[in-house]
Amino acid sequence: MLRELTGAFAVVTLLVAGVVTGVAGFGLALVGTMALATLLAPAVAVVVMLVPILSTNVSLLGELDADGLRSCARRFWPYVLAALAGTIAGMTLLTGCPGTP
């Protein structure tokens, strides 16, 4: 029973976070991670939030042709590198955080 409630809470949280993002233009990770961390460990909440964000961005990459992909890689490589470094640093630091918010 608890497992089903946790799954339902995660789905509702992702939907609410998506609505906030649609209205405000940002906030999916902020709202979703904060809400999920009330029920799940912070590290698990971060991973759960990464799945829809990553899948959305990967599906958007499929819409680019080769020239568009090269152009994006040339323009945004510093952001991708910073996001990768920040993700690794953040996940490392999360091990020192308390289990509940």
C-alpha positions as CSV (number, residue, x, y, z in Angstrom):
1,M,0.0,0.0,0.0
2,L,2.8,2.4,0.9
3,R,4.6,1.6,-2.3
4,E,1.6,2.5,-4.4
5,L,1.0,5.7,-2.5
6,T,4.6,6.7,-3.0
7,G,4.4,6.0,-6.7
8,A,1.1,8.0,-7.0
9,F,2.7,10.9,-5.0
10,A,5.7,10.9,-7.4
11,V,3.4,11.0,-10.5
12,V,1.3,13.8,-9.0
13,T,4.4,15.7,-8.0
14,L,5.8,15.5,-11.6
15,L,2.5,16.7,-13.0
16,V,2.3,19.6,-10.6
17,A,5.9,20.5,-11.3
18,G,5.2,20.4,-15.0
19,V,2.3,22.8,-14.6
20,V,4.4,25.2,-12.6
21,T,7.1,25.0,-15.3
22,G,4.4,25.7,-18.0
23,V,3.1,28.7,-16.1
24,A,6.3,30.2,-14.9
25,G,8.8,28.9,-17.6
26,F,11.0,27.3,-14.9
27,G,10.7,25.4,-11.7
28,L,10.2,21.7,-12.7
29,A,13.4,20.5,-10.9
30,L,13.0,22.9,-8.0
31,V,9.3,22.1,-7.2
32,G,9.6,18.5,-8.1
33,T,12.8,17.7,-6.2
34,M,11.6,19.6,-3.1
35,A,8.3,17.8,-3.1
36,L,9.8,14.3,-3.8
37,A,12.4,14.8,-1.1
38,T,9.7,14.9,1.5
39,L,9.0,11.3,0.8
40,L,12.2,9.9,-0.7
41,A,15.8,10.3,0.1
42,P,17.2,13.5,-1.5
43,A,19.5,11.5,-3.8
44,V,16.6,9.4,-5.0
45,A,14.5,12.5,-5.5
46,V,17.2,14.0,-7.7
47,V,17.5,10.9,-9.8
48,V,13.7,10.6,-10.2
49,M,13.6,14.3,-11.4
50,L,16.5,13.7,-13.9
51,V,14.5,11.0,-15.8
52,P,11.8,13.3,-17.3
53,I,14.2,16.2,-17.8
54,L,16.7,14.0,-19.6
55,S,14.1,12.2,-21.7
56,T,12.5,15.5,-22.8
57,N,15.9,16.9,-23.8
58,V,16.9,13.7,-25.6
59,S,13.6,13.8,-27.6
60,L,14.3,17.4,-28.6
61,L,17.7,16.4,-29.9
62,G,16.0,14.0,-32.3
63,E,14.4,17.0,-34.0
64,L,17.8,18.5,-35.0
65,D,19.6,17.7,-38.2
66,A,23.4,17.3,-38.3
67,D,24.1,21.0,-38.9
68,G,21.7,22.1,-36.1
69,L,23.3,19.6,-33.7
70,R,26.8,20.9,-34.5
71,S,25.7,24.4,-34.1
72,C,24.1,23.6,-30.7
73,A,27.2,21.7,-29.5
74,R,29.4,24.7,-30.5
75,R,27.2,27.2,-28.8
76,F,26.3,25.4,-25.6
77,W,29.3,23.2,-24.7
78,P,30.2,25.4,-21.7
79,Y,26.7,24.9,-20.3
80,V,26.8,21.1,-20.8
81,L,30.2,20.9,-19.2
82,A,29.1,23.1,-16.2
83,A,25.9,21.0,-15.8
84,L,27.9,17.8,-15.8
85,A,30.4,19.1,-13.3
86,G,27.6,20.5,-11.1
87,T,25.6,17.2,-11.2
88,I,28.6,15.2,-10.2
89,A,29.5,17.6,-7.4
90,G,25.9,17.8,-6.2
91,M,25.4,14.1,-6.1
92,T,28.7,13.7,-4.2
93,L,27.6,16.4,-1.7
94,L,24.2,14.8,-1.3
95,T,25.8,11.9,0.6
96,G,26.5,14.3,3.4
97,C,22.9,15.7,3.6
98,P,20.4,14.4,6.2
99,G,18.0,11.8,4.9
100,T,14.9,14.0,5.5
101,P,14.4,17.7,4.6
